């Protein structure tokens, strides 16, 4: 038993799924949270953490598997930090996600809801992502001491995903089912080439090593973008690797590189350098083309993004004379999707590169009634800004997972649009923010959309309409 381990609980029946995706049971008045378990499983659970009202643990033995359990399709299941719901049949995943939306909107936001529309499931439940980020590690995750004893230094190198709960542990991925090829081919080639040519992998604790991250983006149009992140500049070695990738994969649409010498992996504030091919890739939706740059935000499930934006368009119910504000606009996808049905659309986004892409996207699609502005939302969106650009009839909110700042909620509420459409990947913060908007709005529609099969994550769209006096 490890230093952090507590007691072993035997013959525990798993009862359900909690809001954050872990399975749960009740033991002596406490809630027990367990990952990788399925409702109906009878299991032994090793307790790792105890708090006043709950415990956390992991399954040591499945005594009797649930009749709901299905076989995981990925060999990395249970170790990799992603796709934790592989053992849950997809219809059951959707059922729990639907309940998550209802619970969080009613319990956290204390909201009165209409009938929540059935969640829109994803037709693709593998290879549905258009972006993955991998991490290089000089000391990859090794599951046993016996295995470690037989490894050379080169055998300890890895390129893959972080182990859940460990910032410095990376699983060396052989095959990932999340993104279509050439993502696995590119990753494995770069890893092998780097090892064969003594290009050092990053040490996440010591902050040393040359190769740091790899990003692969794909699009529904068949285009591919590769970004390699280096920890420091060494021109000869950098170009040696980039040339190898370019020659091995001549069909890569856009090849780019970044130098990141910071303590964290965030690259949004760093320069991205174009190496070969085009500087961007295209995504297509109906008759619109969207330019996606290396640091642009775009929904990671392209097919479901179209369904999501269609929901937004239906809820907006535009007649052609409305002023629409699209807050947290990213590369302008929602703004441009709505523009042809509106008088004008104003988009605001924090990342300047994304705003540049949004403007390019407007030009590319011959859309002249959109304007895009960059800056921190709570600083840009002000009463003065609204005076200058017009009072909104409709506001679309699509913020990051943390939700919106109270100052933003204030300005939105004070501008008093007839409709607010709130798109969120986190129903908990969505519920909190809707409550901040005050009592002049009522929730009239709720539409969950599953963008992330085999995880507990989803997108949820809420329509708020102003009470008529």
C-alpha positions in Angstrom: 0.0 0.0 0.0 1.4 3.4 -1.0 2.1 6.3 1.3 -1.1 8.1 0.2 -3.3 5.0 0.2 -5.9 4.6 3.0 -8.3 1.6 3.5 -9.4 -1.0 0.9 -13.2 -1.1 0.4 -14.5 -4.4 -0.8 -17.6 -5.4 -2.8 -18.7 -1.9 -3.6 -21.5 -1.5 -6.1 -21.1 1.5 -8.4 -24.3 3.5 -8.4 -24.0 6.3 -11.0 -21.8 9.0 -12.6 -20.9 12.3 -11.0 -20.8 15.7 -12.7 -17.0 15.5 -13.5 -17.3 12.1 -15.1 -16.1 9.8 -12.2 -18.3 6.9 -11.1 -19.8 7.2 -7.6 -21.0 5.1 -4.7 -22.2 5.8 -1.2 -20.3 4.4 1.8 -21.3 5.0 5.4 -22.8 8.4 4.5 -19.9 9.5 2.3 -19.7 9.7 -1.4 -17.0 7.6 -3.0 -15.6 8.8 -6.4 -13.9 6.3 -8.7 -12.6 6.7 -12.2 -12.9 4.0 -14.9 -15.9 2.3 -13.3 -19.4 1.7 -14.7 -22.7 1.9 -12.9 -23.6 -1.7 -11.9 -20.0 -2.8 -11.4 -19.1 -4.7 -8.2 -15.6 -3.7 -7.3 -12.9 -3.4 -4.7 -11.7 0.2 -4.3 -8.4 1.4 -2.8 -9.1 4.8 -1.1 -6.5 7.4 -1.8 -8.0 10.6 -0.3 -10.5 11.2 2.4 -12.4 14.4 3.1 -15.2 15.3 5.4 -18.0 14.5 3.0 -16.3 12.3 0.3 -13.6 9.9 -0.6 -11.6 9.2 -3.8 -10.1 5.9 -4.8 -9.3 3.6 -7.7 -10.5 0.2 -8.7 -8.2 -2.7 -7.7 -10.4 -5.5 -8.8 -13.7 -5.9 -10.8 -15.5 -8.6 -8.9 -18.6 -8.6 -11.2 -18.7 -6.3 -14.3 -21.8 -4.3 -15.0 -24.0 -5.6 -17.8 -23.7 -2.0 -19.1 -20.0 -2.3 -19.5 -18.4 -2.4 -22.9 -14.9 -3.3 -24.0 -12.5 -0.3 -24.5 -11.2 0.1 -28.0 -7.8 1.7 -27.1 -4.8 -0.1 -25.7 -4.0 3.0 -23.6 -7.3 3.0 -21.8 -7.0 3.4 -18.0 -3.5 4.9 -18.2 -4.0 7.8 -20.7 -5.8 10.8 -19.2 -8.3 10.9 -22.0 -11.4 9.0 -23.2 -12.2 7.7 -19.7 -15.7 6.7 -20.7 -14.7 4.1 -23.3 -16.2 1.4 -21.1 -19.6 3.1 -21.1 -21.8 2.5 -24.2 -22.2 5.7 -26.2 -26.0 6.0 -25.6 -25.4 5.8 -21.9 -22.7 8.5 -22.2 -25.3 10.7 -23.8 -27.8 10.0 -21.0 -25.4 11.0 -18.3 -24.4 14.2 -20.2 -28.0 15.2 -20.5 -28.5 14.7 -16.8 -25.4 16.7 -16.1 -26.8 19.7 -17.9 -30.1 19.6 -16.1 -28.5 19.1 -12.7 -26.0 21.9 -13.0 -28.4 24.5 -14.4 -31.0 23.8 -11.7 -28.7 23.2 -8.7 -26.0 25.8 -9.3 -28.0 28.4 -11.2 -31.3 27.7 -9.5 -32.8 28.2 -12.9 -36.3 27.4 -14.0 -35.9 25.4 -17.2 -38.2 24.5 -20.1 -38.1 20.9 -21.3 -34.4 20.3 -22.2 -34.0 19.1 -25.8 -32.4 15.7 -26.3 -28.7 15.9 -26.6 -27.3 15.9 -30.1 -24.9 12.9 -30.3 -21.9 12.7 -32.5 -22.1 10.5 -35.6 -18.3 10.0 -35.3 -17.3 8.6 -31.9 -13.7 8.0 -33.0 -11.4 10.2 -35.1 -13.7 13.1 -34.4 -11.1 15.7 -33.3 -9.4 18.2 -35.6 -6.6 19.1 -33.1 -4.3 17.2 -30.8 -1.3 18.4 -28.8 1.5 16.0 -27.8 4.3 16.4 -25.2 7.9 15.2 -25.5 9.3 13.7 -22.4 12.8 12.5 -21.5 11.3 10.4 -18.7 8.1 8.9 -20.0 5.6 7.2 -17.8 6.8 3.7 -16.9 4.2 1.4 -15.3 6.5 -0.9 -13.3 9.9 -0.9 -11.6 10.7 -4.2 -13.4 10.1 -2.5 -16.8 12.3 0.5 -15.8 15.2 -1.7 -14.9 15.5 -3.0 -18.5 15.3 0.3 -20.3 18.0 2.3 -22.0 18.0 6.1 -21.9 16.5 6.1 -25.4 13.8 3.7 -24.3 12.7 6.2 -21.7 11.9 8.8 -24.3 8.3 9.4 -25.1 5.9 11.5 -27.1 2.2 11.5 -26.1 -0.2 12.7 -23.5 0.1 13.8 -19.9 -1.0 11.2 -17.3 -4.0 12.5 -15.4 -2.9 14.2 -12.1 0.9 14.3 -13.0 2.3 17.4 -14.7 5.6 15.7 -15.3 4.4 12.2 -16.5 3.8 11.6 -20.2 2.4 8.4 -21.7 4.2 7.4 -24.9 1.3 6.9 -27.3 1.4 4.2 -29.9 -2.0 4.8 -31.5 -4.6 7.4 -30.7 -8.1 7.1 -32.0 -9.1 10.7 -31.5 -7.9 12.2 -34.7 -7.7 10.9 -38.3 -4.4 10.2 -39.9 -1.8 11.4 -40.5 -1.6 12.4 -36.8 -0.2 9.0 -35.6 2.1 8.7 -38.6 3.5 12.2 -38.0 4.0 11.7 -34.3 5.7 8.3 -34.6 7.9 9.6 -37.5 9.1 12.6 -35.5 9.7 10.6 -32.4 11.8 8.0 -34.2 13.7 10.6 -36.2 14.5 12.6 -33.1 15.7 9.5 -31.3 17.8 8.3 -34.3 19.4 11.7 -34.6 20.0 12.4 -30.9 17.6 15.3 -30.6 16.9 15.7 -26.9 13.4 15.4 -25.4 12.2 17.9 -22.8 12.5 17.1 -19.1 9.4 18.6 -17.5 10.9 18.8 -14.0 14.4 20.1 -14.9 13.1 22.3 -17.8 15.9 21.0 -20.1 15.8 19.4 -23.6 15.3 20.6 -27.1 11.9 19.2 -28.3 8.9 20.3 -26.2 5.5 19.9 -27.9 3.9 18.8 -31.2 0.5 20.0 -32.4 -1.3 18.4 -35.3 -4.4 20.1 -36.8 -6.6 18.6 -39.5 -9.7 19.9 -41.3 -12.8 18.4 -43.0 -11.3 19.7 -46.3 -8.4 17.2 -45.9 -5.8 19.8 -45.0 -3.1 19.3 -42.3 -1.2 21.7 -40.1 1.9 20.7 -38.0 3.4 22.9 -35.3 6.6 21.8 -33.5 7.5 23.6 -30.3 11.2 23.8 -29.4 12.5 24.8 -25.9 15.2 27.0 -27.4 16.6 28.0 -30.7 19.2 25.9 -32.4 18.8 26.7 -36.0 20.7 23.8 -37.6 18.9 21.1 -35.6 15.6 22.8 -35.9 15.7 23.0 -39.7 17.1 19.4 -39.8 13.9 18.1 -38.2 11.6 20.4 -40.0 13.1 19.5 -43.4 12.7 15.8 -42.5 9.1 16.3 -41.7 8.5 18.3 -44.9 10.2 15.7 -47.1 8.5 12.7 -45.4 5.0 14.3 -45.5 4.8 16.5 -48.7 1.1 16.7 -48.3 1.3 18.7 -45.1 -0.5 22.0 -45.9 1.2 24.1 -43.3 4.4 23.5 -41.3 5.3 25.8 -38.4 7.5 26.2 -35.4 7.6 28.0 -32.1 10.3 28.6 -29.5 9.0 28.3 -25.9 11.5 29.0 -23.2 8.9 29.6 -20.5 8.0 27.4 -17.5 4.6 26.5 -18.9 3.4 25.1 -22.2 1.1 28.0 -23.2 2.1 29.4 -26.6 -0.7 32.0 -27.2 1.7 34.8 -26.3 4.6 33.5 -28.4 5.5 34.1 -32.0 4.7 31.2 -34.4 7.0 31.0 -37.4 5.8 29.6 -40.7 8.3 27.2 -42.3 6.7 25.7 -45.4 3.4 25.3 -47.3 0.6 27.8 -46.5 0.4 29.8 -43.3 -3.0 28.5 -42.5 -5.5 25.7 -43.3 -9.1 26.0 -44.3 -12.2 24.6 -42.7 -15.5 24.6 -44.5 -19.1 25.0 -43.3 -22.0 25.2 -45.7 -20.7 27.7 -48.3 -18.4 29.4 -45.9 -14.6 28.9 -45.7 -12.7 29.6 -42.4 -9.0 30.3 -42.3 -7.4 28.5 -39.3 -4.0 29.7 -38.2 -1.6 28.0 -35.8 -3.1 29.7 -32.7 -6.6 30.1 -33.9 -9.5 28.7 -31.9 -11.9 26.4 -33.7 -14.2 23.9 -32.2 -12.3 20.6 -32.1 -15.1 18.5 -33.5 -15.8 20.0 -37.0 -18.9 18.0 -37.8 -20.6 18.8 -34.4 -19.4 22.4 -34.7 -21.7 22.8 -37.7 -24.6 21.3 -35.7 -23.8 23.6 -32.8 -23.7 26.7 -34.9 -26.9 25.7 -36.6 -28.5 25.6 -33.1 -27.2 29.1 -32.4 -28.6 30.4 -35.7 -32.0 28.8 -35.1 -32.1 30.3 -31.6 -31.0 33.8 -32.9 -34.1 33.8 -35.2 -32.8 36.7 -37.2 -35.0 38.7 -39.6 -32.3 40.8 -41.2 -32.4 44.0 -39.3 -30.7 43.0 -36.1 -27.4 44.1 -34.5 -25.6 41.0 -33.2 -22.7 40.9 -30.7 -20.6 37.8 -30.9 -18.5 37.7 -27.7 -15.4 35.5 -27.5 -15.7 35.2 -31.3 -12.4 33.3 -31.9 -11.8 33.2 -35.7 -15.3 34.6 -36.3 -17.1 31.3 -37.1 -20.3 32.1 -35.3 -20.3 35.7 -36.4 -19.9 34.9 -40.0 -22.4 32.1 -39.8 -25.0 34.6 -38.6 -24.0 37.6 -40.7 -26.0 36.9 -43.8 -29.2 37.0 -41.7 -28.3 40.1 -39.7 -27.9 43.8 -40.3 -24.5 43.8 -38.7 -22.4 41.6 -36.4 -19.7 42.8 -34.0 -17.2 40.2 -32.8 -14.8 40.6 -29.8 -11.9 38.3 -29.1 -8.8 38.3 -26.8 -6.3 36.8 -29.2 -5.2 39.2 -31.8 -4.1 36.5 -34.3 -7.6 35.0 -34.2 -9.1 38.5 -34.9 -6.8 38.8 -37.9 -8.1 35.4 -39.1 -11.7 36.5 -38.5 -11.2 39.6 -40.6 -9.5 37.5 -43.3 -12.4 35.0 -43.1 -14.9 37.9 -43.6 -13.0 39.0 -46.7 -12.6 35.5 -48.0 -16.4 35.0 -47.8 -17.3 38.5 -49.1 -19.1 39.4 -45.9 -19.0 43.1 -45.3 -21.3 43.6 -42.3 -18.9 42.1 -39.7 -16.4 44.0 -37.6 -13.9 42.4 -35.2 -12.2 43.9 -32.2 -9.4 42.4 -30.0 -8.7 42.8 -26.3 -9.7 41.6 -22.9 -13.5 41.3 -23.0 -14.1 43.1 -19.7 -12.0 46.1 -21.0 -13.3 46.2 -24.6 -17.0 45.6 -23.9 -18.2 48.8 -22.2 -21.1 51.1 -22.3 -19.0 53.5 -24.4 -18.2 50.6 -26.9 -21.9 49.9 -27.2 -22.7 53.6 -27.8 -20.2 53.6 -30.6 -21.2 50.3 -32.3 -24.9 50.1 -31.6 -27.2 48.6 -29.0 -27.4 44.8 -29.5 -30.6 43.0 -30.4 -28.9 39.6 -29.9 -25.8 38.7 -27.9 -24.0 35.4 -28.4 -21.7 34.4 -25.6 -19.2 31.6 -26.2 -16.6 32.1 -23.5 -13.7 29.8 -22.2 -14.4 27.2 -19.7 -14.1 29.6 -16.8 -17.1 31.6 -18.0 -17.5 35.3 -18.1 -16.3 38.1 -15.8 -19.0 39.7 -13.6 -18.2 43.1 -15.3 -19.1 41.5 -18.7 -22.3 40.1 -17.3 -23.1 43.6 -16.1 -22.6 45.2 -19.5 -24.5 42.4 -21.3 -27.5 42.8 -18.9 -27.5 46.6 -19.0 -27.4 46.6 -22.8 -30.8 44.7 -22.6 -30.8 42.7 -25.8 -34.0 40.9 -26.7 -32.2 37.5 -26.8 -29.0 36.1 -25.3 -27.6 32.9 -26.6 -25.0 31.4 -24.2 -22.8 28.6 -25.6 -20.7 26.8 -23.0 -18.4 23.8 -22.6 -19.0 24.0 -18.8 -22.7 24.0 -17.7 -21.6 24.8 -14.1 -20.1 28.2 -15.0 -22.8 28.7 -17.5 -25.4 28.3 -14.8 -23.5 30.7 -12.5 -23.2 33.3 -15.3 -26.9 33.1 -16.3 -27.8 33.8 -12.7 -25.6 36.9 -12.8 -27.6 38.3 -15.8 -30.4 39.1 -13.5 -34.1 38.4 -13.5 -35.1 40.3 -16.6 -34.4 37.1 -18.7 -36.0 33.7 -18.7 -34.5 30.5 -20.1 -36.7 29.4 -23.1 -34.5 26.7 -24.8 -31.7 24.4 -23.7 -29.9 22.3 -26.3 -26.9 20.0 -25.3 -24.5 19.0 -28.0 -21.9 16.2 -27.6 -18.6 17.4 -29.0 -16.4 15.0 -27.1 -17.4 11.3 -27.1 -15.9 9.0 -24.4 -15.4 12.0 -22.1 -17.8 13.8 -19.7 -17.4 17.0 -21.6 -20.0 18.6 -23.8 -21.3 21.9 -25.2 -24.6 23.4 -24.0 -26.6 26.1 -25.7 -29.1 28.2 -23.7 -31.5 30.7 -25.1 -32.5 33.6 -22.8 -35.3 35.9 -23.8 -36.2 39.1 -22.2 -39.4 39.2 -20.2 -42.0 41.3 -22.0 -43.6 43.9 -19.8 
